[in-house]
Amino acid sequence: MKTYQTKLKEKGTIAEVDVVLGATISFDQFKEAVENAMEKAEK
């Protein structure tokens, strides 16, 4: 997960974060968490 956090900070958007091989499920969970957080922040 720290790799995803670092990449998100570097890239700026979840769409630009590279998927780490063998970690598709955790990436999907990370992506969902980020999207949920962004939605809540917008409200």
C-alpha positions as CSV (number, residue, x, y, z in Angstrom):
1,M,0.0,0.0,0.0
2,K,2.8,2.4,0.7
3,T,3.9,2.1,-2.9
4,Y,0.5,3.1,-4.1
5,Q,0.5,6.1,-1.7
6,T,3.9,7.2,-3.0
7,K,2.8,6.8,-6.7
8,L,-0.4,8.7,-6.0
9,K,1.5,11.6,-4.6
10,E,3.9,11.5,-7.5
11,K,1.3,11.2,-10.3
12,G,-1.5,13.3,-8.7
13,T,-4.4,11.1,-9.9
14,I,-5.4,7.5,-9.3
15,A,-5.7,6.9,-13.0
16,E,-1.9,7.5,-13.4
17,V,-0.9,5.1,-10.7
18,D,0.8,2.0,-12.1
19,V,-0.6,-1.4,-11.0
20,V,2.1,-3.4,-9.1
21,L,2.2,-6.9,-10.5
22,G,0.6,-9.5,-8.3
23,A,-1.3,-7.0,-6.3
24,T,-4.4,-6.4,-8.3
25,I,-6.8,-6.9,-5.4
26,S,-5.0,-4.6,-3.1
27,F,-4.7,-2.0,-5.8
28,D,-8.5,-2.2,-6.4
29,Q,-9.1,-1.7,-2.7
30,F,-6.7,1.2,-2.6
31,K,-8.3,2.8,-5.7
32,E,-11.8,2.4,-4.1
33,A,-10.6,3.9,-0.9
34,V,-9.1,6.9,-2.7
35,E,-12.3,7.4,-4.8
36,N,-14.5,7.2,-1.6
37,A,-12.3,9.7,0.2
38,M,-12.4,12.1,-2.8
39,E,-16.2,11.9,-2.9
40,K,-16.5,12.6,0.8
41,A,-14.0,15.5,0.5
42,E,-16.1,17.1,-2.3
43,K,-19.3,17.1,-0.1
